[in-house]
Amino acid sequence: MRALDADFLRWMLSDGAGAMFLSAVKRKDGLSLKVGWVELVSYAGVLEICICGGGMKRADGRWFSNLAEKGNTGSAAIFIILEELFHSGRLQPGQNLLGFIPESGRFSHGFAWLTLEA
């Protein structure tokens, strides 16, 4: 196996896997998330390998991030951050959430549009 192939497998497989229970029935108490859409994009085979960090400017107060506290948690990140956000007291029915889930090698990106419902 070539060194690049071994590194590629390490980068792509290091994120592990995650899962979430979905139901067509809303919760009887508390907030529920309605999934509007989910989009997965992969640039594997299109772009050069890039395993270097980059900052992203964002408007304070409108973004929720736990990267500084939790670090890179791989594919579990979206589940960890949703759990934290649900218990933050910042959510209200009718709000929309745009989830952006980058894969650490920047080959794949996931987006999800979620709406909070009472």
SULDARA-V272968 format. One record per residue. SS is DSSP state (hx for helix, st for strand, lp for the rest). PSI is psi in radians with two decimals (999 if undefined). OMEGA is omega in whole degrees, -180 to 180 (NA if undefined). Layout:
[[SS & PSI & OMEGA] [SS & PSI & OMEGA]]
//
This chain:
[[lp & 2.31 & 178] [lp & 2.67 & -179] [hx & -0.73 & 180] [hx & -0.71 & 178] [hx & -0.74 & 180] [hx & -0.74 & 178] [hx & -0.71 & 179] [hx & -0.81 & 179] [hx & -0.71 & 179] [hx & -0.79 & -179] [hx & -0.76 & -176] [hx & -0.56 & -177] [hx & -0.12 & -176] [lp & -0.30 & -177] [lp & -0.20 & 178] [lp & -2.56 & -179] [lp & 2.83 & 179] [lp & 2.87 & 180] [lp & 2.73 & 179] [lp & 2.49 & 177] [lp & 2.23 & 177] [lp & 2.50 & 180] [lp & 2.61 & 175] [lp & -0.14 & -178] [lp & 2.21 & 178] [lp & 2.72 & 176] [lp & 2.56 & 177] [lp & -0.48 & 178] [lp & 2.50 & 179] [lp & -3.03 & -177] [lp & 2.60 & 173] [st & 2.74 & 175] [st & 2.20 & 173] [st & 2.19 & -180] [st & 2.01 & 178] [st & -0.86 & 177] [st & 2.78 & 176] [st & 2.33 & -179] [st & 2.26 & 176] [st & 2.29 & -179] [st & 2.34 & 177] [st & 2.33 & 177] [lp & 0.24 & 177] [lp & 2.30 & -179] [lp & -0.09 & -180] [lp & -0.75 & -176] [lp & 2.75 & 174] [lp & 2.68 & 178] [lp & 2.35 & 179] [lp & 1.84 & 178] [lp & 0.94 & 179] [lp & 2.44 & -178] [lp & 2.78 & 177] [lp & 2.44 & 179] [lp & 2.75 & 177] [lp & 2.10 & 179] [lp & 2.47 & 180] [lp & 2.67 & 179] [lp & 2.18 & 180] [lp & 2.54 & 177] [lp & -0.36 & -179] [lp & -0.11 & -177] [lp & 2.58 & 176] [lp & 2.08 & -179] [lp & 2.52 & 176] [lp & 0.27 & -176] [hx & -0.72 & -179] [hx & -0.61 & -178] [hx & -0.68 & -173] [hx & -0.43 & -176] [lp & -2.96 & -180] [lp & 1.84 & -178] [lp & 0.22 & 175] [hx & -2.48 & -175] [hx & -0.24 & 176] [hx & -0.20 & -174] [hx & -0.81 & -177] [hx & -0.62 & 180] [hx & -0.69 & 178] [hx & -0.79 & -177] [hx & -0.64 & 176] [hx & -0.70 & 177] [hx & -0.81 & 178] [hx & -0.79 & -179] [hx & -0.69 & 179] [hx & -0.52 & -179] [lp & 0.17 & -177] [lp & -0.29 & -176] [lp & 0.09 & -177] [lp & -0.12 & -174] [lp & 2.48 & 178] [lp & 2.61 & 176] [lp & 2.48 & 179] [lp & -0.30 & 178] [lp & 2.60 & 175] [st & 2.49 & 176] [st & 2.31 & 173] [st & 1.95 & 179] [st & 2.26 & 176] [st & 2.09 & -175] [st & 1.72 & 179] [st & 2.49 & 172] [lp & 2.51 & -170] [lp & -0.46 & 178] [lp & -0.01 & -179] [lp & 0.36 & 176] [lp & -0.65 & -176] [st & 2.51 & 177] [st & 2.46 & 175] [st & 2.48 & 177] [st & 2.52 & 176] [st & 2.38 & 176] [st & 2.06 & -177] [st & 2.50 & 177] [st & 2.35 & 179] [st & 2.29 & 179] [st & 2.53 & 178] [lp & 999 & NA]]
//
